[in-house]
Amino acid sequence: MVDWQAILSKHRAGMWRAVYRLLRNYDDALECCQDALLDAHQFTLKSTVADWGPFLITLGTRRAIDRLRKQFTHRNSELSLEVVSEPVNDVGGPVQCAEAKELFDRLRQMVSELPNKQAEAFWLTCIEGFSIDEISDLLSITANEARVLVHRARERLSGLLNPRDLVTRKSHDS
């Protein structure tokens, strides 16, 4: 029998951080975490989980990416009025902080447009810090496939996320 209380007390915070970092909205993140826990429960009815931390983070990330896709697909001009402070960073002054926030927002949007496995592999490796071997185990693929997914995601995102390009695009859009 699965000891959910022990699992949640040990791994809930990691899953929450991963999901919230993607969504930046408390209610959406909470719903995704709850859905991920339901997914985990369904999974345990058929199989056992070797490592709960990465497993829950992966399920939460999948749910959050799905939610992002829906948001960016249906969102034109409406933004959430709820503002939650960003994590402390070493960006510098207000201009650099605003540019970093804009770049991270753009990254979140572009990740939502990647194919599922590319988005998951990229986010789990580049943002959450999982190794390629951990990603391959979590996604049930070979390490080479995981490397290819991350490489393809980076290739697709690299030109779109260059901070200098954002400044150039803004000046052309104005």
C-alpha positions as CSV (number, residue, x, y, z in Angstrom):
1,M,0.0,0.0,0.0
2,V,1.2,3.5,-0.9
3,D,1.9,5.8,2.0
4,W,0.6,9.0,0.4
5,Q,1.2,11.2,3.5
6,A,4.9,10.3,3.6
7,I,5.3,10.8,-0.2
8,L,3.5,14.1,-0.1
9,S,5.4,15.4,2.9
10,K,8.7,14.6,1.2
11,H,8.0,15.4,-2.5
12,R,5.1,17.9,-2.7
13,A,7.3,21.0,-2.5
14,G,9.5,19.9,-5.5
15,M,6.4,19.2,-7.6
16,W,4.9,22.5,-6.6
17,R,8.0,24.5,-7.5
18,A,8.3,22.8,-10.9
19,V,4.6,23.4,-11.8
20,Y,4.5,27.0,-10.4
21,R,7.6,27.9,-12.2
22,L,5.9,27.0,-15.5
23,L,2.5,28.5,-14.8
24,R,3.1,31.4,-12.4
25,N,-0.5,31.3,-11.3
26,Y,-1.4,29.8,-7.9
27,D,-4.8,28.4,-8.9
28,D,-3.6,26.8,-12.1
29,A,-0.6,25.3,-10.4
30,L,-2.7,23.9,-7.6
31,E,-5.1,22.3,-10.1
32,C,-2.2,20.8,-12.1
33,C,-0.6,19.4,-8.9
34,Q,-3.9,17.9,-7.9
35,D,-4.4,16.4,-11.4
36,A,-0.8,15.1,-11.3
37,L,-1.5,13.4,-7.9
38,L,-4.6,11.8,-9.4
39,D,-2.5,10.6,-12.3
40,A,0.0,9.2,-9.8
41,H,-2.7,7.4,-7.9
42,Q,-4.0,5.8,-11.2
43,F,-0.4,4.8,-12.1
44,T,0.1,3.0,-8.7
45,L,-3.0,0.9,-9.3
46,K,-1.1,-0.8,-12.2
47,S,2.6,-0.3,-11.4
48,T,5.1,0.7,-8.7
49,V,7.1,3.9,-8.6
50,A,10.9,3.6,-8.1
51,D,11.6,7.3,-7.3
52,W,8.7,9.5,-6.3
53,G,10.3,12.9,-6.5
54,P,11.2,12.8,-10.2
55,F,8.0,10.9,-11.0
56,L,5.8,13.6,-9.4
57,I,7.8,16.4,-11.0
58,T,7.4,14.8,-14.4
59,L,3.6,14.3,-14.0
60,G,3.2,17.9,-12.7
61,T,5.3,19.2,-15.6
62,R,3.2,17.4,-18.1
63,R,0.0,18.8,-16.7
64,A,1.5,22.3,-16.5
65,I,2.7,22.2,-20.1
66,D,-0.8,21.1,-21.2
67,R,-2.2,24.0,-19.2
68,L,0.2,26.4,-20.9
69,R,-0.8,25.2,-24.3
70,K,-4.4,25.9,-23.5
71,Q,-3.6,29.4,-22.1
72,F,-1.4,30.5,-25.0
73,T,-3.9,29.1,-27.5
74,H,-6.9,30.9,-26.0
75,R,-5.2,33.9,-24.6
76,N,-5.1,37.1,-26.7
77,S,-5.1,40.1,-24.4
78,E,-6.3,38.9,-21.0
79,L,-3.7,38.5,-18.3
80,S,-4.1,37.3,-14.7
81,L,-4.4,40.2,-12.2
82,E,-2.9,38.0,-9.5
83,V,0.7,38.9,-9.1
84,V,3.1,36.7,-7.2
85,S,6.6,37.9,-6.7
86,E,9.3,36.3,-8.8
87,P,12.2,34.3,-7.2
88,V,15.1,36.5,-6.2
89,N,17.7,36.7,-8.9
90,D,21.0,38.3,-9.7
91,V,19.8,40.2,-12.7
92,G,20.7,43.7,-11.6
93,G,18.6,46.8,-12.0
94,P,15.0,47.2,-12.9
95,V,15.6,47.2,-16.7
96,Q,17.6,44.0,-16.5
97,C,15.0,42.4,-14.2
98,A,12.2,43.4,-16.7
99,E,14.2,41.9,-19.6
100,A,14.8,38.7,-17.7
101,K,11.1,38.4,-16.8
102,E,10.1,39.0,-20.4
103,L,12.6,36.4,-21.6
104,F,11.3,33.9,-19.1
105,D,7.7,34.6,-20.1
106,R,8.7,34.1,-23.7
107,L,10.5,30.9,-22.8
108,R,7.3,29.6,-21.1
109,Q,5.2,30.4,-24.2
110,M,7.7,28.8,-26.6
111,V,8.0,25.7,-24.5
112,S,4.2,25.3,-24.7
113,E,4.5,25.2,-28.5
114,L,7.1,22.4,-28.5
115,P,6.0,18.8,-29.1
116,N,5.2,17.1,-25.8
117,K,8.3,15.0,-25.2
118,Q,10.6,17.8,-26.4
119,A,8.9,20.3,-24.0
120,E,9.1,17.8,-21.1
121,A,12.8,16.8,-21.8
122,F,13.8,20.5,-22.2
123,W,12.0,21.7,-19.0
124,L,13.1,18.8,-16.8
125,T,16.7,19.1,-17.9
126,C,17.3,22.8,-18.4
127,I,15.0,24.3,-15.8
128,E,14.5,21.6,-13.2
129,G,18.1,20.3,-13.4
130,F,17.5,16.6,-14.1
131,S,20.3,14.6,-15.8
132,I,19.8,13.0,-19.2
133,D,19.8,9.6,-17.6
134,E,17.1,10.7,-15.2
135,I,15.1,12.1,-18.1
136,S,15.4,8.9,-20.1
137,D,14.1,6.9,-17.1
138,L,11.3,9.3,-16.5
139,L,10.1,9.4,-20.1
140,S,10.9,5.7,-20.7
141,I,13.3,6.5,-23.6
142,T,17.0,5.9,-24.2
143,A,19.5,8.4,-23.1
144,N,20.3,9.2,-26.8
145,E,16.6,9.9,-27.5
146,A,16.6,12.2,-24.4
147,R,19.7,14.1,-25.7
148,V,18.1,14.4,-29.2
149,L,14.9,15.8,-27.7
150,V,16.7,18.4,-25.6
151,H,19.0,19.3,-28.5
152,R,16.0,19.8,-30.9
153,A,14.1,21.8,-28.3
154,R,17.2,24.0,-27.7
155,E,17.7,24.5,-31.4
156,R,14.1,25.5,-31.9
157,L,14.1,27.9,-28.9
158,S,17.6,29.4,-29.3
159,G,16.8,31.9,-32.0
160,L,13.5,32.8,-30.4
161,L,14.9,33.5,-26.9
162,N,17.9,35.6,-27.6
163,P,17.5,38.7,-25.4
164,R,19.0,41.0,-28.1
165,D,16.4,39.7,-30.5
166,L,13.6,40.6,-28.1
167,V,14.9,44.2,-27.9
168,T,15.2,44.3,-31.7
169,R,11.7,42.8,-32.2
170,K,10.2,45.4,-29.7
171,S,11.8,48.3,-31.6
172,H,10.5,46.9,-34.9
173,D,7.0,46.3,-33.4
174,S,6.8,49.9,-32.1
